[in-house]
């Protein structure tokens, strides 16, 4: 198991990375998805009932081919042990939803980083350090190699985004357009001015604080436009949505 975070390397070189949610609990689906051209696969424990044991199995399936990440259910879960468990299982980073204050941001930074940066507990025998075989190397490099993504997805978060992203230790600010559109009273209207204004504010705050801005690349055209704009971390969709749309596209193709 490599200690190096390949997605982090690409970001640090100025390249964009793209990935997908893994909602199903299938290790085969995880392996198939990771063997595509995605850079990362995020095991979604916010919207799917994955146990810690299942998370570790899915990390194993993803890591030979793509960067395994874990989306946690909440800030509270991250701080109370969820981040530690995900990282100890071998995940190369976590995505934390619902970050709304600088205090939230500071809490998740401390939960995901070893001292002196944070308060993550140092265990001698975990899967992340190859059960102790790479303990020294892992503890020395983990703070640099762990990709911490915070989701900015509420008006409260947008109003304090400059303070949130000024907290040292955050790598990616992922903009949740679906949640923002609902919170601003325009469910599903991701192109509503209220939403696009919020997106622009988060983007500018990320760039000002040397944080990689992230967002959905809903279509190849939108992804291309947003790459040109300067977004660097893209969500392409989820395993279950790819399954559904793939079948529908096939059945609706008149040439099939």
Phi and psi in degrees as GROMACS dihedral restraints (atoms count N, CA, C in turn):
[ dihedral_restraints ]
;  ai    aj    ak    al  type     phi  dphi    fc
    3     4     5     6     1   -78.4    20    10
    4     5     6     7     1   140.4    20    10
    6     7     8     9     1   -79.0    20    10
    7     8     9    10     1   -23.5    20    10
    9    10    11    12     1   -70.2    20    10
   10    11    12    13     1   135.6    20    10
   12    13    14    15     1   -96.3    20    10
   13    14    15    16     1   103.7    20    10
   15    16    17    18     1   -65.8    20    10
   16    17    18    19     1   -35.0    20    10
   18    19    20    21     1   -67.3    20    10
   19    20    21    22     1   -39.3    20    10
   21    22    23    24     1   -62.5    20    10
   22    23    24    25     1   -39.9    20    10
   24    25    26    27     1   -60.8    20    10
   25    26    27    28     1   -44.7    20    10
   27    28    29    30     1   -63.2    20    10
   28    29    30    31     1   -43.0    20    10
   30    31    32    33     1   -61.4    20    10
   31    32    33    34     1   -44.5    20    10
   33    34    35    36     1   -66.5    20    10
   34    35    36    37     1   -21.3    20    10
   36    37    38    39     1   -88.1    20    10
   37    38    39    40     1     1.5    20    10
   39    40    41    42     1    91.6    20    10
   40    41    42    43     1     4.4    20    10
   42    43    44    45     1   -88.7    20    10
   43    44    45    46     1   161.2    20    10
   45    46    47    48     1   -92.1    20    10
   46    47    48    49     1   152.4    20    10
   48    49    50    51     1  -125.1    20    10
   49    50    51    52     1   151.2    20    10
   51    52    53    54     1  -136.9    20    10
   52    53    54    55     1   147.5    20    10
   54    55    56    57     1  -157.2    20    10
   55    56    57    58     1  -166.0    20    10
   57    58    59    60     1  -149.5    20    10
   58    59    60    61     1   155.8    20    10
   60    61    62    63     1   -76.8    20    10
   61    62    63    64     1   146.2    20    10
   63    64    65    66     1  -112.6    20    10
   64    65    66    67     1   107.0    20    10
   66    67    68    69     1   -96.0    20    10
   67    68    69    70     1   -35.1    20    10
   69    70    71    72     1   -72.8    20    10
   70    71    72    73     1   156.6    20    10
   72    73    74    75     1   -93.3    20    10
   73    74    75    76     1    13.5    20    10
   75    76    77    78     1   -82.4    20    10
   76    77    78    79     1   123.8    20    10
   78    79    80    81     1   -68.7    20    10
   79    80    81    82     1   -29.5    20    10
   81    82    83    84     1   -67.5    20    10
   82    83    84    85     1   -43.0    20    10
   84    85    86    87     1   -62.6    20    10
   85    86    87    88     1   -39.5    20    10
   87    88    89    90     1   -61.5    20    10
   88    89    90    91     1   -43.5    20    10
   90    91    92    93     1   -67.0    20    10
   91    92    93    94     1   -43.7    20    10
   93    94    95    96     1   -62.4    20    10
   94    95    96    97     1   -46.1    20    10
   96    97    98    99     1   -62.0    20    10
   97    98    99   100     1   -41.4    20    10
   99   100   101   102     1   -70.3    20    10
  100   101   102   103     1   -20.4    20    10
  102   103   104   105     1   -87.3    20    10
  103   104   105   106     1     2.0    20    10
  105   106   107   108     1   -82.1    20    10
  106   107   108   109     1  -164.2    20    10
  108   109   110   111     1   -86.8    20    10
  109   110   111   112     1    10.0    20    10
  111   112   113   114     1   -68.4    20    10
  112   113   114   115     1   152.4    20    10
  114   115   116   117     1   -87.8    20    10
  115   116   117   118     1   -34.9    20    10
  117   118   119   120     1  -139.2    20    10
  118   119   120   121     1   155.0    20    10
  120   121   122   123     1  -130.0    20    10
  121   122   123   124     1   126.2    20    10
  123   124   125   126     1  -105.9    20    10
  124   125   126   127     1   117.0    20    10
  126   127   128   129     1   -73.3    20    10
  127   128   129   130     1   117.0    20    10
  129   130   131   132     1   -92.9    20    10
  130   131   132   133     1   103.0    20    10
  132   133   134   135     1   -98.2    20    10
  133   134   135   136     1     3.1    20    10
  135   136   137   138     1   -79.5    20    10
  136   137   138   139     1   -41.8    20    10
  138   139   140   141     1  -115.5    20    10
  139   140   141   142     1    10.4    20    10
  141   142   143   144     1  -141.2    20    10
  142   143   144   145     1   146.0    20    10
  144   145   146   147     1   -87.2    20    10
  145   146   147   148     1    64.0    20    10
  147   148   149   150     1   -87.8    20    10
  148   149   150   151     1   128.9    20    10
  150   151   152   153     1   -78.8    20    10
  151   152   153   154     1   163.4    20    10
  153   154   155   156     1   -56.7    20    10
  154   155   156   157     1   -37.3    20    10
  156   157   158   159     1   -64.9    20    10
  157   158   159   160     1   -40.7    20    10
  159   160   161   162     1   -67.8    20    10
  160   161   162   163     1   -38.7    20    10
  162   163   164   165     1   -57.2    20    10
  163   164   165   166     1   -45.8    20    10
  165   166   167   168     1   -63.0    20    10
  166   167   168   169     1   -40.9    20    10
  168   169   170   171     1   -62.9    20    10
  169   170   171   172     1   -39.1    20    10
  171   172   173   174     1   -70.8    20    10
  172   173   174   175     1   -37.2    20    10
  174   175   176   177     1   -58.7    20    10
  175   176   177   178     1   -44.2    20    10
  177   178   179   180     1   -58.4    20    10
  178   179   180   181     1   -39.8    20    10
  180   181   182   183     1   -71.2    20    10
  181   182   183   184     1   -32.3    20    10
  183   184   185   186     1   -82.6    20    10
  184   185   186   187     1   -41.2    20    10
  186   187   188   189     1   -63.1    20    10
  187   188   189   190     1   -24.6    20    10
  189   190   191   192     1   -67.0    20    10
  190   191   192   193     1   -21.0    20    10
  192   193   194   195     1  -121.8    20    10
  193   194   195   196     1   -26.1    20    10
  195   196   197   198     1  -145.5    20    10
  196   197   198   199     1   168.7    20    10
  198   199   200   201     1   -78.5    20    10
  199   200   201   202     1   118.8    20    10
  201   202   203   204     1   -82.8    20    10
  202   203   204   205     1   124.2    20    10
  204   205   206   207     1  -119.1    20    10
  205   206   207   208     1   163.8    20    10
  207   208   209   210     1  -130.7    20    10
  208   209   210   211     1   125.4    20    10
  210   211   212   213     1   -90.1    20    10
  211   212   213   214     1   121.2    20    10
  213   214   215   216     1   -86.6    20    10
  214   215   216   217     1   162.6    20    10
  216   217   218   219     1   -70.2    20    10
  217   218   219   220     1   -30.3    20    10
  219   220   221   222     1  -169.0    20    10
  220   221   222   223     1   169.7    20    10
  222   223   224   225     1   -59.6    20    10
  223   224   225   226     1   -43.9    20    10
  225   226   227   228     1   -60.7    20    10
  226   227   228   229     1   -41.3    20    10
  228   229   230   231     1   -65.4    20    10
  229   230   231   232     1   -41.9    20    10
  231   232   233   234     1   -58.4    20    10
  232   233   234   235     1   -45.4    20    10
  234   235   236   237     1   -73.7    20    10
  235   236   237   238     1   -33.1    20    10
  237   238   239   240     1   -84.0    20    10
  238   239   240   241     1     4.9    20    10
  240   241   242   243     1   132.9    20    10
  241   242   243   244     1   -14.5    20    10
  243   244   245   246     1   -63.2    20    10
  244   245   246   247     1   -41.5    20    10
  246   247   248   249     1   -65.5    20    10
  247   248   249   250     1   -43.9    20    10
  249   250   251   252     1   -60.3    20    10
  250   251   252   253     1   -45.6    20    10
  252   253   254   255     1   -64.0    20    10
  253   254   255   256     1   -42.3    20    10
  255   256   257   258     1   -63.7    20    10
  256   257   258   259     1   -44.8    20    10
  258   259   260   261     1   -70.5    20    10
  259   260   261   262     1   -38.2    20    10
  261   262   263   264     1   -64.4    20    10
  262   263   264   265     1   -26.4    20    10
  264   265   266   267     1   -74.9    20    10
  265   266   267   268     1   -12.4    20    10
  267   268   269   270     1   114.2    20    10
  268   269   270   271     1    -1.5    20    10
  270   271   272   273     1   -61.3    20    10
  271   272   273   274     1   144.2    20    10
  273   274   275   276     1   -91.3    20    10
  274   275   276   277     1     1.9    20    10
  276   277   278   279     1   175.1    20    10
  277   278   279   280     1   170.8    20    10
  279   280   281   282     1  -131.2    20    10
  280   281   282   283     1   153.5    20    10
  282   283   284   285     1  -116.3    20    10
  283   284   285   286     1   124.2    20    10
  285   286   287   288     1  -115.4    20    10
  286   287   288   289     1   115.2    20    10
  288   289   290   291     1   -81.3    20    10
  289   290   291   292     1   164.4    20    10
  291   292   293   294     1    71.1    20    10
  292   293   294   295     1    23.6    20    10
  294   295   296   297     1   -78.1    20    10
  295   296   297   298     1   118.5    20    10
  297   298   299   300     1  -123.8    20    10
  298   299   300   301     1   -11.8    20    10
  300   301   302   303     1  -139.6    20    10
  301   302   303   304     1   161.3    20    10
  303   304   305   306     1   -60.5    20    10
  304   305   306   307     1   -30.8    20    10
  306   307   308   309     1   -65.5    20    10
  307   308   309   310     1   -40.9    20    10
  309   310   311   312     1   -58.3    20    10
  310   311   312   313     1   -47.6    20    10
  312   313   314   315     1   -61.1    20    10
  313   314   315   316     1   -44.3    20    10
  315   316   317   318     1   -62.8    20    10
  316   317   318   319     1   -38.9    20    10
  318   319   320   321     1   -63.2    20    10
  319   320   321   322     1   -43.2    20    10
  321   322   323   324     1   -74.4    20    10
  322   323   324   325     1   -31.3    20    10
  324   325   326   327     1   -62.0    20    10
  325   326   327   328     1   -46.0    20    10
  327   328   329   330     1   -65.6    20    10
  328   329   330   331     1   -33.1    20    10
  330   331   332   333     1   -74.7    20    10
  331   332   333   334     1   -20.5    20    10
  333   334   335   336     1  -108.2    20    10
  334   335   336   337     1    -0.5    20    10
  336   337   338   339     1  -126.4    20    10
  337   338   339   340     1   141.7    20    10
  339   340   341   342     1   -72.3    20    10
  340   341   342   343     1   157.7    20    10
  342   343   344   345     1   -58.0    20    10
  343   344   345   346     1   150.5    20    10
  345   346   347   348     1   -87.2    20    10
  346   347   348   349     1    -3.9    20    10
  348   349   350   351     1   -70.7    20    10
  349   350   351   352     1   -43.6    20    10
  351   352   353   354     1  -136.3    20    10
  352   353   354   355     1  -155.3    20    10
  354   355   356   357     1  -128.4    20    10
  355   356   357   358     1    18.9    20    10
  357   358   359   360     1   -62.2    20    10
  358   359   360   361     1   132.9    20    10
  360   361   362   363     1   -69.0    20    10
  361   362   363   364     1   140.8    20    10
  363   364   365   366     1   -98.4    20    10
  364   365   366   367     1   110.3    20    10
  366   367   368   369     1  -104.5    20    10
  367   368   369   370     1   140.1    20    10
  369   370   371   372     1   -75.5    20    10
  370   371   372   373     1   -26.0    20    10
  372   373   374   375     1  -133.0    20    10
  373   374   375   376     1    95.8    20    10
  375   376   377   378     1  -135.5    20    10
  376   377   378   379     1   164.4    20    10
  378   379   380   381     1   -63.5    20    10
  379   380   381   382     1   -34.0    20    10
  381   382   383   384     1   -61.2    20    10
  382   383   384   385     1   -33.9    20    10
  384   385   386   387     1  -103.8    20    10
  385   386   387   388     1    25.7    20    10
  387   388   389   390     1    54.7    20    10
  388   389   390   391     1    44.6    20    10
  390   391   392   393     1    55.9    20    10
  391   392   393   394     1    39.2    20    10
  393   394   395   396     1    98.2    20    10
  394   395   396   397     1   -17.2    20    10
  396   397   398   399     1   -65.0    20    10
  397   398   399   400     1   -33.7    20    10
  399   400   401   402     1  -116.5    20    10
  400   401   402   403     1    32.6    20    10
  402   403   404   405     1   -56.6    20    10
  403   404   405   406     1   -52.4    20    10
  405   406   407   408     1   -62.0    20    10
  406   407   408   409     1   -45.7    20    10
  408   409   410   411     1   -63.8    20    10
  409   410   411   412     1   -41.0    20    10
  411   412   413   414     1   -66.5    20    10
  412   413   414   415     1   -48.2    20    10
  414   415   416   417     1   -63.4    20    10
  415   416   417   418     1   -33.4    20    10
  417   418   419   420     1   -71.6    20    10
  418   419   420   421     1   -35.4    20    10
  420   421   422   423     1  -106.1    20    10
  421   422   423   424     1   -12.0    20    10
  423   424   425   426     1   -58.8    20    10
  424   425   426   427     1   -40.5    20    10
  426   427   428   429     1   -61.4    20    10
  427   428   429   430     1   -34.7    20    10
  429   430   431   432     1   -79.1    20    10
  430   431   432   433     1   -31.4    20    10
  432   433   434   435     1   -92.0    20    10
  433   434   435   436     1   -11.5    20    10
  435   436   437   438     1   -83.0    20    10
  436   437   438   439     1   123.0    20    10
  438   439   440   441     1   -92.6    20    10
  439   440   441   442     1   110.2    20    10
  441   442   443   444     1  -102.4    20    10
  442   443   444   445     1   118.5    20    10
  444   445   446   447     1  -114.4    20    10
  445   446   447   448     1   128.2    20    10
  447   448   449   450     1  -108.7    20    10
  448   449   450   451     1   140.2    20    10
  450   451   452   453     1   -94.5    20    10
  451   452   453   454     1   127.4    20    10
  453   454   455   456     1  -104.3    20    10
  454   455   456   457     1   108.3    20    10
  456   457   458   459     1  -145.4    20    10
  457   458   459   460     1    20.7    20    10
  459   460   461   462     1  -143.3    20    10
  460   461   462   463     1   156.0    20    10
  462   463   464   465     1   -57.8    20    10
  463   464   465   466     1   -35.9    20    10
  465   466   467   468     1   -61.6    20    10
  466   467   468   469     1   -41.6    20    10
  468   469   470   471     1   -67.4    20    10
  469   470   471   472     1   -40.6    20    10
  471   472   473   474     1   -62.3    20    10
  472   473   474   475     1   -40.3    20    10
  474   475   476   477     1   -64.8    20    10
  475   476   477   478     1   -22.5    20    10
  477   478   479   480     1  -120.4    20    10
  478   479   480   481     1    19.5    20    10
  480   481   482   483     1   -63.0    20    10
  481   482   483   484     1   -33.7    20    10
  483   484   485   486     1   -63.4    20    10
  484   485   486   487     1   -39.6    20    10
  486   487   488   489     1   -71.1    20    10
  487   488   489   490     1   -40.3    20    10
  489   490   491   492     1   -61.0    20    10
  490   491   492   493     1   -47.9    20    10
  492   493   494   495     1   -80.3    20    10
  493   494   495   496     1    -6.6    20    10
  495   496   497   498     1   -79.4    20    10
  496   497   498   499     1    -9.6    20    10
  498   499   500   501     1   -72.9    20    10
  499   500   501   502     1   123.1    20    10
  501   502   503   504     1   -64.2    20    10
  502   503   504   505     1   138.3    20    10
  504   505   506   507     1   112.8    20    10
  505   506   507   508     1   -10.1    20    10
  507   508   509   510     1   -87.7    20    10
  508   509   510   511     1   132.1    20    10
  510   511   512   513     1  -100.0    20    10
  511   512   513   514     1   -41.0    20    10
  513   514   515   516     1  -132.3    20    10
  514   515   516   517     1   137.1    20    10
  516   517   518   519     1  -108.3    20    10
  517   518   519   520     1   108.2    20    10
  519   520   521   522     1   -96.6    20    10
  520   521   522   523     1   124.6    20    10
  522   523   524   525     1   -89.8    20    10
  523   524   525   526     1   120.2    20    10
  525   526   527   528     1   -90.9    20    10
  526   527   528   529     1    90.0    20    10
  528   529   530   531     1   -64.5    20    10
  529   530   531   532     1   -38.1    20    10
  531   532   533   534     1   -61.6    20    10
  532   533   534   535     1   -47.3    20    10
  534   535   536   537     1   -67.2    20    10
  535   536   537   538     1   -38.7    20    10
  537   538   539   540     1   -64.1    20    10
  538   539   540   541     1   -42.7    20    10
  540   541   542   543     1   -62.8    20    10
  541   542   543   544     1   -39.1    20    10
  543   544   545   546     1   -68.8    20    10
  544   545   546   547     1   -43.3    20    10
  546   547   548   549     1   -66.5    20    10
  547   548   549   550     1   -31.7    20    10
  549   550   551   552     1   -84.6    20    10
  550   551   552   553     1     2.2    20    10
  552   553   554   555     1    87.7    20    10
  553   554   555   556     1    19.8    20    10
  555   556   557   558     1  -132.9    20    10
  556   557   558   559     1    63.2    20    10
  558   559   560   561     1   -53.5    20    10
  559   560   561   562     1   127.0    20    10
  561   562   563   564     1    81.8    20    10
  562   563   564   565     1   -11.2    20    10
  564   565   566   567     1   -92.2    20    10
  565   566   567   568     1    76.6    20    10
  567   568   569   570     1   -71.1    20    10
  568   569   570   571     1   -14.8    20    10
  570   571   572   573     1   -98.7    20    10
  571   572   573   574     1     7.9    20    10
  573   574   575   576     1   -65.2    20    10
  574   575   576   577     1   142.9    20    10
  576   577   578   579     1   -53.7    20    10
  577   578   579   580     1   -35.9    20    10
  579   580   581   582     1   -60.7    20    10
  580   581   582   583     1   -39.6    20    10
  582   583   584   585     1   -74.6    20    10
  583   584   585   586     1   -46.4    20    10
  585   586   587   588     1   -65.1    20    10
  586   587   588   589     1   -33.1    20    10
  588   589   590   591     1   -65.5    20    10
  589   590   591   592     1   -41.9    20    10
  591   592   593   594     1   -64.7    20    10
  592   593   594   595     1   -42.1    20    10
  594   595   596   597     1   -58.9    20    10
  595   596   597   598     1   -44.8    20    10
  597   598   599   600     1   -64.4    20    10
  598   599   600   601     1   -38.7    20    10
  600   601   602   603     1   -64.9    20    10
  601   602   603   604     1   -43.0    20    10
  603   604   605   606     1   -65.5    20    10
  604   605   606   607     1   -42.5    20    10
  606   607   608   609     1   -57.8    20    10
  607   608   609   610     1   -47.4    20    10
  609   610   611   612     1   -66.1    20    10
  610   611   612   613     1   -37.0    20    10
  612   613   614   615     1   -66.6    20    10
  613   614   615   616     1   -38.7    20    10
  615   616   617   618     1   -63.3    20    10
  616   617   618   619     1   -48.0    20    10
  618   619   620   621     1   -63.1    20    10
  619   620   621   622     1   -37.7    20    10
  621   622   623   624     1   -67.1    20    10
  622   623   624   625     1   -24.6    20    10
  624   625   626   627     1  -109.5    20    10
  625   626   627   628     1    15.3    20    10
  627   628   629   630     1    56.6    20    10
  628   629   630   631     1    39.7    20    10
  630   631   632   633     1  -109.3    20    10
  631   632   633   634     1   138.0    20    10
  633   634   635   636     1   -73.7    20    10
  634   635   636   637     1   125.0    20    10
  636   637   638   639     1   -80.3    20    10
  637   638   639   640     1   135.4    20    10
  639   640   641   642     1  -126.3    20    10
  640   641   642   643     1   152.8    20    10
  642   643   644   645     1  -167.8    20    10
  643   644   645   646     1   168.9    20    10
  645   646   647   648     1   -74.7    20    10
  646   647   648   649     1   141.6    20    10
  648   649   650   651     1  -105.1    20    10
  649   650   651   652     1    81.9    20    10
  651   652   653   654     1   -64.7    20    10
  652   653   654   655     1   -30.6    20    10
  654   655   656   657     1  -138.9    20    10
  655   656   657   658     1   161.2    20    10
  657   658   659   660     1   -56.6    20    10
  658   659   660   661     1   -35.4    20    10
  660   661   662   663     1   -67.8    20    10
  661   662   663   664     1   -45.1    20    10
  663   664   665   666     1   -65.6    20    10
  664   665   666   667     1   -41.8    20    10
  666   667   668   669     1   -60.9    20    10
  667   668   669   670     1   -43.2    20    10
  669   670   671   672     1   -62.8    20    10
  670   671   672   673     1   -44.7    20    10
  672   673   674   675     1   -61.9    20    10
  673   674   675   676     1   -42.3    20    10
  675   676   677   678     1   -74.0    20    10
  676   677   678   679     1   -29.1    20    10
  678   679   680   681     1   -64.8    20    10
  679   680   681   682     1   -44.0    20    10
  681   682   683   684     1   -62.4    20    10
  682   683   684   685     1   -34.2    20    10
  684   685   686   687     1   -68.8    20    10
  685   686   687   688     1   -29.1    20    10
  687   688   689   690     1   125.3    20    10
  688   689   690   691     1     3.1    20    10
  690   691   692   693     1   -69.2    20    10
  691   692   693   694     1   145.6    20    10
  693   694   695   696     1  -128.0    20    10
  694   695   696   697     1   -13.1    20    10
  696   697   698   699     1  -126.6    20    10
  697   698   699   700     1   113.7    20    10
  699   700   701   702     1  -118.3    20    10
  700   701   702   703     1   137.5    20    10
  702   703   704   705     1   -99.3    20    10
  703   704   705   706     1   127.2    20    10
  705   706   707   708     1   -97.1    20    10
  706   707   708   709     1   -22.0    20    10
  708   709   710   711     1   151.9    20    10
  709   710   711   712     1  -155.5    20    10
  711   712   713   714     1  -136.6    20    10
  712   713   714   715     1   156.9    20    10
  714   715   716   717     1   -54.8    20    10
  715   716   717   718     1   -43.0    20    10
  717   718   719   720     1   -70.0    20    10
  718   719   720   721     1   -37.2    20    10
  720   721   722   723     1   -69.5    20    10
  721   722   723   724     1   -36.1    20    10
  723   724   725   726     1   -63.0    20    10
  724   725   726   727     1   -38.7    20    10
  726   727   728   729     1   -63.0    20    10
  727   728   729   730     1   -47.5    20    10
  729   730   731   732     1   -65.1    20    10
  730   731   732   733     1   -49.5    20    10
  732   733   734   735     1   -68.6    20    10
  733   734   735   736     1   -31.7    20    10
  735   736   737   738     1   -63.2    20    10
  736   737   738   739     1   -43.9    20    10
  738   739   740   741     1   -66.7    20    10
  739   740   741   742     1   -45.9    20    10
  741   742   743   744     1   -62.0    20    10
  742   743   744   745     1   -42.4    20    10
  744   745   746   747     1   -62.7    20    10
  745   746   747   748     1   -39.4    20    10
  747   748   749   750     1   -64.3    20    10
  748   749   750   751     1   -47.5    20    10
  750   751   752   753     1   -68.5    20    10
  751   752   753   754     1   -28.4    20    10
  753   754   755   756     1   -90.0    20    10
  754   755   756   757     1    -2.2    20    10
  756   757   758   759     1   -82.0    20    10
  757   758   759   760     1   115.4    20    10
  759   760   761   762     1   -64.5    20    10
  760   761   762   763     1   -19.5    20    10
  762   763   764   765     1   -85.8    20    10
  763   764   765   766     1    -8.7    20    10
